[in-house]
Amino acid sequence: MSSITILASVVCCSVICLSLLPQLVHSITQEQLEKTARTFRQVCQPKHKISDEVADAVNRGVFADTKDFKCYVSCLLDIMQVARKGKVNYEKSLKQIDTMLPDHMKPAFRAGLEACKSAAQGVKDHCEAAAILLQCFYKNNPKFVFP
């Protein structure tokens, strides 16, 4: 079995587990959140040839202005079910915030989602739209974290 196939299987299992998790607990711990984020990143990062430095810079408010980076962001937002092809999935995102995030992060993430739900409206390119959403989330969420 190739490493890509194994990684895809791990991600698939993670997504299935995450979809069931809200039924089992009210929220996940910060450590569980970070572990899940790393799993998502392992799928999107090699696919779009993004270095660790570029990916890590997002949490400091540094956003690469490249097609690869913007499509990497789109990939992550799609996997996290925050957006699909650059369009915010508002209701699903609210539900995930309420059921998945640690309590101390929920208000800031709700405020960021509310502020940004229409930020990329009308943008045709889904990668560009995802980058606009990411920058809006960063600007409007003081507890911002991104894989």
C-alpha positions as CSV (number, residue, x, y, z in Angstrom):
1,M,0.0,0.0,0.0
2,S,1.5,3.4,-1.0
3,S,2.0,6.2,1.6
4,I,-0.6,8.3,-0.2
5,T,-3.2,5.5,0.1
6,I,-2.3,5.1,3.8
7,L,-2.5,8.9,4.4
8,A,-5.9,9.0,2.6
9,S,-7.2,6.2,4.8
10,V,-6.0,8.0,7.9
11,V,-7.7,11.2,6.9
12,C,-10.9,9.4,5.9
13,C,-11.0,7.7,9.3
14,S,-10.3,11.1,11.0
15,V,-13.1,12.7,9.1
16,I,-15.5,9.9,10.0
17,C,-14.5,10.1,13.7
18,L,-14.8,13.8,13.7
19,S,-18.3,13.6,12.2
20,L,-19.3,11.2,15.0
21,L,-17.5,13.1,17.8
22,P,-20.2,15.8,18.3
23,Q,-22.6,13.1,19.3
24,L,-20.3,11.7,21.9
25,V,-18.9,14.9,23.6
26,H,-19.7,18.5,23.7
27,S,-16.2,19.7,22.5
28,I,-12.7,18.5,21.9
29,T,-9.6,19.6,23.8
30,Q,-7.1,22.0,22.4
31,E,-4.6,19.0,21.9
32,Q,-7.2,17.0,20.0
33,L,-7.9,20.1,17.8
34,E,-4.2,20.5,17.0
35,K,-3.8,16.8,16.2
36,T,-6.8,16.9,13.8
37,A,-5.5,20.1,12.2
38,R,-2.1,18.4,11.6
39,T,-3.9,15.5,9.9
40,F,-5.8,17.9,7.6
41,R,-2.6,19.8,6.8
42,Q,-0.8,16.5,5.8
43,V,-3.4,16.1,3.0
44,C,-3.4,19.6,1.6
45,Q,0.2,20.7,2.1
46,P,1.9,18.2,-0.2
47,K,-0.9,18.4,-2.7
48,H,-0.2,22.2,-3.2
49,K,3.5,22.1,-2.5
50,I,3.4,24.4,0.5
51,S,6.4,24.6,2.9
52,D,6.0,24.4,6.7
53,E,7.3,28.0,6.9
54,V,4.6,29.3,4.6
55,A,1.9,27.2,6.3
56,D,3.0,28.3,9.8
57,A,3.2,31.9,8.8
58,V,-0.6,32.1,8.5
59,N,-1.0,32.1,12.3
60,R,1.2,35.2,12.4
61,G,-0.9,37.0,9.7
62,V,1.4,36.4,6.8
63,F,-0.4,35.1,3.7
64,A,1.6,34.0,0.6
65,D,0.2,35.6,-2.5
66,T,0.5,32.5,-4.7
67,K,-2.0,30.3,-6.5
68,D,-0.6,27.2,-4.7
69,F,-1.1,28.9,-1.2
70,K,-4.6,30.0,-2.0
71,C,-5.6,26.5,-3.3
72,Y,-4.0,25.0,-0.1
73,V,-6.3,27.3,1.9
74,S,-9.3,26.2,-0.2
75,C,-8.3,22.5,0.4
76,L,-8.2,23.0,4.1
77,L,-11.5,24.9,4.3
78,D,-13.1,22.2,2.2
79,I,-11.8,19.4,4.5
80,M,-12.9,21.3,7.6
81,Q,-16.3,21.8,6.0
82,V,-16.1,25.6,6.7
83,A,-16.4,26.3,3.0
84,R,-16.9,24.4,-0.2
85,K,-15.2,25.8,-3.3
86,G,-14.8,29.2,-1.7
87,K,-18.4,29.5,-0.4
88,V,-18.9,29.6,3.3
89,N,-21.1,26.8,4.7
90,Y,-22.5,29.0,7.4
91,E,-24.9,26.7,9.2
92,K,-22.5,23.7,9.2
93,S,-19.7,26.0,10.5
94,L,-21.8,27.3,13.3
95,K,-22.7,23.7,14.3
96,Q,-19.1,22.7,14.2
97,I,-18.0,25.7,16.3
98,D,-20.7,24.8,18.9
99,T,-19.9,21.1,19.1
100,M,-16.2,20.8,18.3
101,L,-14.3,23.8,19.6
102,P,-13.1,24.2,23.2
103,D,-15.5,26.6,25.1
104,H,-12.9,29.4,25.4
105,M,-12.6,29.6,21.5
106,K,-16.3,29.5,20.6
107,P,-17.3,33.2,20.9
108,A,-14.3,34.5,18.9
109,F,-14.9,31.9,16.2
110,R,-18.6,32.7,16.0
111,A,-17.8,36.4,15.7
112,G,-15.3,35.7,13.0
113,L,-17.7,33.6,11.0
114,E,-20.4,36.2,11.3
115,A,-18.1,38.9,10.1
116,C,-16.8,36.9,7.2
117,K,-19.7,34.9,5.9
118,S,-20.1,37.1,2.8
119,A,-16.5,38.3,2.5
120,A,-15.8,36.4,-0.7
121,Q,-19.3,36.6,-2.2
122,G,-19.1,37.0,-6.0
123,V,-15.5,35.9,-6.3
124,K,-15.4,33.3,-9.0
125,D,-12.1,31.6,-8.4
126,H,-12.5,29.3,-5.4
127,C,-8.9,29.5,-4.4
128,E,-9.0,33.3,-4.4
129,A,-12.2,33.2,-2.4
130,A,-10.7,30.9,0.2
131,A,-7.7,33.2,0.6
132,I,-10.1,36.2,1.1
133,L,-12.1,34.2,3.7
134,L,-8.9,33.2,5.5
135,Q,-7.7,36.8,5.7
136,C,-11.1,37.9,6.9
137,F,-11.2,35.2,9.6
138,Y,-7.7,36.2,10.8
139,K,-8.7,39.9,11.0
140,N,-12.0,39.2,12.8
141,N,-11.1,36.4,15.2
142,P,-8.6,37.2,18.0
143,K,-8.3,33.5,18.8
144,F,-7.6,32.6,15.2
145,V,-5.7,29.3,14.5
146,F,-5.3,27.6,11.2
147,P,-3.7,24.3,10.3
